[in-house]
């Protein structure tokens, strides 16, 4: 496991624990958390890739939040289907 995955696992666990305190969120297994962390990692990598492509298409060398806004709707739809 690489350091990024461990950080992602910790972040996912902390996010899940925020909802557990209200007892509104079911418990998850370590494998489920691992899968969720991997899905989040893939989503983030794809968001950066698409935002970078968007910046290049407009002739810019830096990715800004506006580039993320432009790709966000399509990215969400692609990951929901």
C-alpha positions in Angstrom: 0.0 0.0 0.0 1.4 3.4 -0.9 1.4 6.4 1.5 -1.4 8.1 -0.5 -3.7 5.1 0.0 -3.1 5.2 3.8 -3.9 8.9 3.9 -7.0 8.3 1.8 -8.1 5.5 4.1 -7.6 7.7 7.2 -9.6 10.5 5.6 -12.4 8.2 4.6 -12.6 6.8 8.1 -12.7 10.3 9.6 -15.4 11.3 7.2 -17.5 8.3 8.0 -17.0 8.8 11.8 -18.5 12.3 11.5 -21.8 10.7 10.6 -21.5 7.8 13.0 -21.6 10.1 16.0 -25.3 10.8 15.2 -26.0 7.1 14.8 -27.5 7.9 11.3 -24.8 6.1 9.4 -24.2 2.3 9.3 -20.9 0.8 10.3 -18.5 -0.2 7.5 -16.0 -3.0 7.2 -12.3 -2.3 6.5 -12.8 -3.7 3.0 -15.7 -1.3 2.3 -13.6 1.6 3.6 -10.7 0.5 1.3 -13.0 0.3 -1.7 -14.5 3.8 -0.9 -11.0 5.2 -0.5 -10.0 3.8 -3.9 -13.2 5.2 -5.5 -12.5 8.6 -4.0 -8.9 8.5 -5.2 -9.9 7.6 -8.8 -12.6 10.4 -8.8 -10.0 13.0 -7.6 -7.4 11.9 -10.1 -10.0 12.1 -12.9 -11.1 15.5 -11.8 -7.5 16.8 -11.9 -7.0 15.2 -15.3 -10.1 16.8 -16.8 -9.5 20.2 -15.2 -6.0 20.1 -16.6 -7.3 19.3 -20.1 -9.8 22.1 -19.7 -7.0 24.6 -18.8 -5.0 23.5 -21.8 -7.9 23.9 -24.2 -8.2 27.5 -23.1 -4.5 28.1 -23.5 -3.8 28.4 -19.8 -0.9 26.9 -17.9 -2.5 26.8 -14.4 -5.6 25.0 -13.3 -8.0 27.1 -11.4 -11.2 26.4 -9.6 -13.1 27.7 -12.6 -11.7 24.7 -14.6 -13.0 22.4 -11.9 -16.4 24.0 -12.0 -16.5 23.5 -15.8 -15.9 19.8 -15.6 -17.8 19.0 -12.4 -21.2 18.3 -13.8 -20.0 15.9 -16.5 -17.6 14.2 -14.0 -20.5 13.6 -11.5 -22.7 12.2 -14.2 -20.0 9.9 -15.5 -19.4 8.5 -12.0 -23.1 8.1 -11.2 -23.9 6.1 -14.3 
